[in-house]
Amino acid sequence: MAEAQLPAPALIWCPFPDEAAARAVAGALLDEGLAACANLVPGLTSLFVWNGTRDESREIGVLIKTNAALLDAAVARLGVLHPYEEPAITGWICDAASTGTRAWLGAIGPLSL
């Protein structure tokens, strides 16, 4: 498929309570063809307000690489699999990417597995 026909790259960011949960959910997204890569970023300290109370916790962040055609499905599936009551999931379509990255991420999908 020509680069112009490929869906744009997309990213999803989401914190997790621990590495085991992050690995399990990231693995499921990879296995289901909703993502091509997940970068686990340990050592986050999150400061937040939840249900009117200020708090903080140690978390692990996950940056998930997918494409625009799969973004909504990946975000929805992540929300189902995530252990938090209401996980903070943000996703966006990338404005720029290298040719190789566009081809790699544009080629993923449930039918490509």
Backbone torsions as a table, in degrees:
resi	resn	phi	psi	omega
1	MET	NA	134.3	-179.9
2	ALA	-67.2	150.4	-176.8
3	GLU	-56.1	-38.6	-179.0
4	ALA	-64.4	-24.2	-179.5
5	GLN	-89.8	-11.4	-178.8
6	LEU	-75.7	144.9	173.0
7	PRO	-66.1	150.3	179.6
8	ALA	-64.9	150.9	173.3
9	PRO	-62.9	153.4	177.2
10	ALA	-143.0	154.0	-180.0
11	LEU	-126.8	151.3	175.1
12	ILE	-131.7	134.7	176.2
13	TRP	-117.6	135.9	-180.0
14	CYS	-158.3	130.7	173.6
15	PRO	-85.0	152.2	179.2
16	PHE	-130.2	158.2	-179.0
17	PRO	-73.0	-26.1	-177.6
18	ASP	-161.5	169.0	-176.4
19	GLU	-66.2	-36.8	-178.8
20	ALA	-61.0	-45.9	179.0
21	ALA	-65.4	-42.7	179.4
22	ALA	-61.5	-45.6	179.2
23	ARG	-63.1	-42.4	-178.5
24	ALA	-63.5	-46.8	-178.2
25	VAL	-70.4	-43.7	177.9
26	ALA	-60.8	-42.2	178.1
27	GLY	-61.0	-40.1	178.6
28	ALA	-64.2	-43.3	179.2
29	LEU	-63.7	-38.7	176.2
30	LEU	-65.4	-47.4	-178.4
31	ASP	-63.3	-33.0	-178.5
32	GLU	-86.0	0.3	178.2
33	GLY	74.8	20.2	179.3
34	LEU	-95.2	-7.9	179.4
35	ALA	-148.5	155.4	177.3
36	ALA	-104.6	-20.8	-175.3
37	CYS	-162.0	149.4	172.8
38	ALA	-138.0	123.2	177.5
39	ASN	-99.1	118.6	178.1
40	LEU	-91.4	125.5	-175.7
41	VAL	-117.2	95.3	-177.5
42	PRO	-76.1	167.1	170.8
43	GLY	84.0	22.2	177.8
44	LEU	-80.9	140.6	167.8
45	THR	-111.2	117.8	-178.9
46	SER	-102.7	126.5	173.0
47	LEU	-107.0	127.9	-172.8
48	PHE	-155.8	166.7	171.0
49	VAL	-115.9	124.4	179.4
50	TRP	-134.4	126.8	-177.9
51	ASN	52.5	40.6	176.0
52	GLY	79.8	4.1	-178.2
53	THR	-118.7	131.8	176.2
54	ARG	-79.5	136.8	-176.3
55	ASP	-151.7	177.3	172.4
56	GLU	-150.5	155.2	177.8
57	SER	-155.3	160.3	173.1
58	ARG	-88.2	134.2	-178.2
59	GLU	-140.4	173.3	171.1
60	ILE	-121.7	128.6	179.4
61	GLY	-90.2	149.7	176.5
62	VAL	-129.7	126.7	174.1
63	LEU	-106.3	117.1	-175.4
64	ILE	-106.3	132.1	178.9
65	LYS	-103.6	126.3	179.8
66	THR	-146.0	-156.6	175.2
67	ASN	-132.7	166.1	-173.8
68	ALA	-59.1	-34.1	-179.4
69	ALA	-67.4	-26.2	-177.9
70	LEU	-103.5	-5.5	-171.3
71	LEU	-56.0	-52.7	-177.8
72	ASP	-62.7	-41.9	179.3
73	ALA	-65.4	-40.5	179.7
74	ALA	-66.3	-42.2	178.0
75	VAL	-63.3	-44.1	179.7
76	ALA	-63.0	-44.7	-179.2
77	ARG	-66.0	-40.4	176.9
78	LEU	-58.0	-41.9	178.5
79	GLY	-63.1	-34.5	178.4
80	VAL	-71.3	-41.3	-174.8
81	LEU	-81.7	-22.6	-172.7
82	HIS	-67.4	139.9	-178.1
83	PRO	-76.0	-17.9	-179.0
84	TYR	-73.2	152.2	175.5
85	GLU	-57.5	-46.2	178.8
86	GLU	-141.2	86.5	-176.6
87	PRO	-68.8	147.5	175.3
88	ALA	-86.0	100.6	-177.8
89	ILE	-116.9	123.1	175.5
90	THR	-125.6	139.4	179.2
91	GLY	-137.5	149.2	-179.9
92	TRP	-152.4	154.8	176.5
93	ILE	-88.9	135.1	-177.1
94	CYS	-80.7	136.5	177.9
95	ASP	-78.2	-25.7	-176.6
96	ALA	-146.9	147.3	176.7
97	ALA	-162.6	155.7	177.0
98	SER	-67.5	160.7	179.8
99	THR	-58.0	-44.8	-179.4
100	GLY	-64.5	-40.1	178.3
101	THR	-66.1	-42.5	177.5
102	ARG	-59.7	-42.7	-179.1
103	ALA	-67.1	-44.2	-179.0
104	TRP	-61.8	-52.7	-177.1
105	LEU	-73.8	-30.9	179.0
106	GLY	-69.8	-21.7	-176.8
107	ALA	-88.6	-9.2	-177.4
108	ILE	-79.3	159.1	176.8
109	GLY	159.2	161.9	-177.7
110	PRO	-54.9	-30.8	-178.4
111	LEU	-81.9	-14.1	-177.8
112	SER	-86.7	-5.3	-177.6
113	LEU	-82.9	NA	NA
